[in-house]
């Protein structure tokens, strides 16, 4: 199995020599907006991990629309997903799991509700891994599935499916190896740009909380796309769709990708990811600085008022896909530990109040956090939350137990931090 970094290099080199037929650059508008016309391109299956990925939850409940099934050897687990952004019949996937070491995969490829009349899906690779104290067996399969985008005819996407067990739960990850690609004019030069195609999990809807598609721009024109981690050398050329993109000294964001053939990069004042090393967070063992933020229901929320509770402080934003992808895990952790005095203070920062209020209003029945808005970004600055998500675990006396950045899914660092103060699921 190739590493993610080598796969990144492979797809960069391959896409650089691809001929993007029927695409062209469009000059910038008067307001500085950059536009590009994109065409659909399919990459080689072995480069799957560089493209759009999404988790599909596997659940024991049989979904509606299943008309006929094979005879299972063990317990079937069901998932549903779509490719693209148009309303269409979903794909049904079933994993017949025996013991975690041997699993059979079924996909309703023709989407007729019959799981017995589709081509067999064979695992092309199996890999045993040891991650900490957890043993995982990972299975890989490759299939071709149609995706539908608003205003476009269905197109065939080559997808790699990876099955693994994470924290005791089987999870299916789908890597879509296809892109929408074209050229964009940057500083008078025509540069290749590509956006990964999306996969939507329907088994446990997340309202966009799967990682956003990747955007790649060949800024230096050398025929490759390079991913430069914070603190690394060189210029980063790969972002998530919801991140700020810096091109030739100007910052842009992509506000909509509803029509995959038309991509617009709009000037923004949001801070770009410049590749600096992550900031040093507040020291473990020190008292957490007190602060007051505006609570979701309008009243002030003061950290010192939560003394006596273990507090998870989560700095996030509506445009941060990794922040949102971690929230279901945080919610489950809260439900499992609430009786032991755990509370979550979820602070939106670096975002507009309208976007914050709209996002939270549509999820008040899903998350039981104490939501708050950091209007001036002063609390995030004091807590050095320059990268999102940033989390702090505060003990009952107000001392910092743990502080860390990053995420994007299950994050056992929170569990381990709470265990240090005698709290466990």
N, C-alpha and C positions, 0 to 999 in steps of 0.2 A: 504494500500500500504506500503510495507516495505521500510525502508530507504536504501540508497546506502551502508552504512557501514554494516548493518545487512545482506544485500545481499552478500556483499564481504565475510563476515565470512561464510555464508552458502555455497557458492561455494567452498571456500577454504577447508572446512571440507569434502564436498562431493567428490571433485577431489582427495583429499588425500587418500581416501579409494578405489578409482576406480582402477581396474586392467588394466594397459596399456598393453594389449596383443600384442605381436609381436614387441615390441620396446626394444631397448637395448642401453646402453651407449657405446661410442667410446672413446678411450684414446686420450689425447691431442697430436696434431702434434708437430713437432720439433719447429715450430715458436710460439707455445703456443696456437694455435687455438683449441677451444673445439668444438666437433661435437656430435650431437645426432640424432638418427633415431626416427622419430615421427610417431604415428598412430592416426587415427581420432577417437575422442570421442565426444559423445553428452551428454550434461548436462541437468538437470531438467529445464523445462521452467521457474520455479519461480526464478531461479538464473540469469535471462537474463541480468540484468543491470551490472553484473560483467564482461560481455563479450564484444566483439567488438561492438561498436555502430557507426552509421553513419547517418547523416542527408540526407534525400531525399527531394529536393526542389519540391514543388507542384506548377505547372504552369497552366494557363488557356488554353494554346495552345495544341491542340490535336496532339499527335505525330503520325508519320507514323507507319503503321502496324496495326492500330486498324480497325478491320473488322466489328465487331458488338458490340453494346453497349446496356445496359438496358435503360429504360426510367428514366431519372433523375428527382428528385424532385426539385433540385435547380441548382446551378452552379457547373459543374464538374471541378475538379482540377487534373492534371495528373502528375505522376512521373514514372521514369524508373530506374531500378537498376539491378545489377548482384551480385551473390555471388561467390567468388573465383576469380582467376586471369586468367582464360582461356577465349578465345573468345567464346561466346555462345549467344543464343537468350535471350534478357533481360526480366525481369519481368515487367509487366505494373501494376501500382496501380492507382486507381481512388478514390478520396474522393468526395462524393456528399454532399456538405456542405449546410445546411439550414441557421442556425442562429448562428453557433458557439457552440451551446449547443447540437445540434442533428446532427450527421454526419453519413453517410453510407459509408462503405469501400468495394471496389471491388478489387480483385487481379486476374489477368490472370494467374492462377496457372499452367495451362498446356501450357502456352506460345504459343497459337495458334491464338492470335489476337481477340478472341471472349470472351467478358466479361460476357456472359450470360450462359455459360456452366460450370462454376467453382463452387466448394463448397462455400456456404455462409460463410462469415467471420463475426463472432459476437464479439462485444465488450464484454470482460469479466469483465471489471472494468471501472468505470468513477469516476473522482475525480476533484472537484472544488478547485482551489487554488487562493490565493491572494498574488501576488508578487509585493511589493511596491504599486503603484497606478494601477497596471494592474491585471485584473481578467483573469484567464485562466481556461479552462476546458480541462482536460487531459483524453484521451481514451486509453485503453490498449486492444490489441488482440494478440493471439498466433496462428502461422501457421507453417506448415512444408513445406520447399521449398528445391529444389535440388541446390547444388552448384557444380561447376566444377573447378578443378585445373589442371594446365598444367601437362600432363602425367598421370593423375589420372582419374578413373571412377567417374561419378557423385555420390555424397553422399548427404543424406538427412540432412538438417540443421533445427533445431527448432529455430524459430525466434519470438521475441516479437515485436509488432509494437505499438508505442506510438504517438498519434496525439495530438498536442497542438498548440496554436496560440501564436507566439512570436513576439512582436513589431507589432502586427496587421496582421502578415503573418502566415497562417497555415504552419506548418512544421511537417513532418513525420520522426520520428527517429526509426531506426531498430536496435534492439539488437540481435546479433547472439549468441546463447547460446552454440555453438559448439567450440571445441578446437582441436588442433593437440598437442598430448602429448607424452612424453617419459621420459627418464632419461639422466642425464649428470653427468660426474665425476668431482667433485669439491673437491680439496685438498684430493684426494684419497677416497672420499666418493661418493656413488651414490645418486643423488638427483633428485626428480621429477621436470620436466620442462614442461610448457604448453604455447601454443601461441593461441590467439584467431583468429578465421577465419574472413576474411575481407568482407565487403559489399561495392560495388562501386555504387555511385550515377551517373546515366546517364542522368537525366533530365537537370541538369546544371553541366556539367563535371568540376571537380576541380583538375584533374591531381594529385591525391594523397593528396589533401588538407583536406580530412576528417581525423579525429584522427586516428593515427596508431593503429594496433592491440596491445593488451596487451601481455606482457611476464611475466610469473610467475615462480619463482624458490623457492622450499622449502629448503632454505639455511641451516636451523638449524635441518632439518629432523624431525620436530615435527608433521608432517601430516597436516599442514595448510599453507596457503599463507597469509602473513600479509602486509597490506599497511600502511606504517608509513609516516605521513605527515612531512614536514620540521619542525624541532624543536621538534618532538615527540620522545618518548623513544622506543628503540628497533631497529631492523634491517629491512629495507625495503626489501620486496621480490616481489614487483610488479612494472613493468616499462612499458612504451610504447616501441614498437618495434624500434623506432628511437632514443631512449635514450641510454645513456651509462649505462651499467650494471656492478656493482662491485661485484665480487665473490672472496671471500677469499683474499682480499687485492689487486686483480688485476682488471684492467678495460677492458671491452670488448664492442664491438658493433656488431650488426647484419647487414651486408652489403647487404644481399639479402635473400628474402624468396620466391623465384620463385617456388621452389620445396618444398612443405610443409612437405614432409617426411624426408628432410635433412636440419637440422638447424646447422649453424656454427656461433660460437661466436669468433670474431677475436680480438686479443689484440689491444688496442688503447691508444693514449695519450690524447684524449679528456677528459675533466673534468667530473667526475661522479657526480650523484646526491647523496650527502653524508648525506642528511637529516638535514643540518644546517638550522636555521631559515632564512627567506628571509632577504637580507641586507636592511638597512635603506637607502631609496633613498634620493636624494637631496631635500632640504626643499622647500616647496611651498612658494612663495613670494620672493625668492632669484633670483639673476641674473643667467641665464643659462650660464655655462662656454663656452667660445668660442672654436671652434675647426675647423679643416680642414680635410676632408676625400676625397678619390678619387671617383669622380662621375662616373656614368655608362658610359658616353661617353668619359671618360679619363681625363677630366679637374678637377681641385680641386673644392670642394664645401665647403664654409665657412659659418658657422651658422650666423655670424654677417652680412653677405651679404643678409640674408633673413629678416633683420629688417624691420618692417612695415607690415609684414605678421604674421598671426597666424600659428605656426608651430607644426605639430604632428611629433615627433621623435619616430620612431619605431625600436627598436633593435630586430633582428631576425636572424635565420639561416635556411639553407635548410633542415637540419635534424630535425627541430622543427615543429612538426605537428600542435601544438596549434598556433604557429606564422602564419603558412600558412592558417589555418582555419579561422583566423580573417580577413585576407586581403580582401575578397570580401565585408565585412561590411565596412572596412576602405575606400575602393574604392568608394562605394556608398555614404558614408559620404563626401568624397572629392568632388564628382560630385555635391552634393547638396549644398556645401558651398564654392566652389572654387571662385564664384563671389564675396564673402565677404572677400577674401584675405587669404584663408586657403591653405597651402601647406603641403605635406607629405614628410618628409625626412626619407627614409626607409634604415636603416643601417644594412648590413649583418656583423655579428661578430662571432668569434669562429668557423669559417668554412674555407675551402680551397677556393682560388680564382677561381679555375677551376669549382668547384661545384656552386659557386655563379654566375659566368658568364653563365654557361650552363642553370641554372634554370631561371634567369632573361631573357635571350635571347628568351626563349620559351614562355614568358608571357608579352612581351612589348606591345602587342595589347590588353591586358586584364587590366593591371594596369598602371595608369598614375602618379605613384609616382616618386619622385627624388631618384632613387636608388643610393647607395654608398657602398663602401667596407672599413671596418675598419681592415686594414691589420694586425696590431700588437695588436689589441684589446685594444688600449690605450684609445679610446673614450668611449668604453663600461666600462672600468675600472673607468674612471673619473666620469661617470654617474652612477656607482655602479650597472650596468646592469648584475649582476651575473646570475640571472634567466631570462629565455626567455619565452615569449616575455616580454620586458619592454618598457613602453611608457611614454613619457613626452609631455605635452601640454604647449607651450611657447606662451606668448602673443606678441603683436606687438612691445612692448618695450624691449622684450628679457627676461622677468621674467617668472619663472615657475608657471603655474596655477595649474597643477595637475601632479602627477607621480604615476604609479601603474604597477604592474606585473600581469601576468596571462592573460587568455583569452581562445580562442578556438572557437569563434563564434561571434554572435552579442555582442557588448560591449558598452552599453549606457553610461559608464563612460566618454567616449570621448565626447558624445553629451552634457552631463551635464557640463563638463569642458569648452567647447566652449561657452555654454550659459552664463557662468560667465563673459565672455568678449563681450557679445552682439552678438554672432553668433549662429544662429539656422537654422534648415532646413526649 
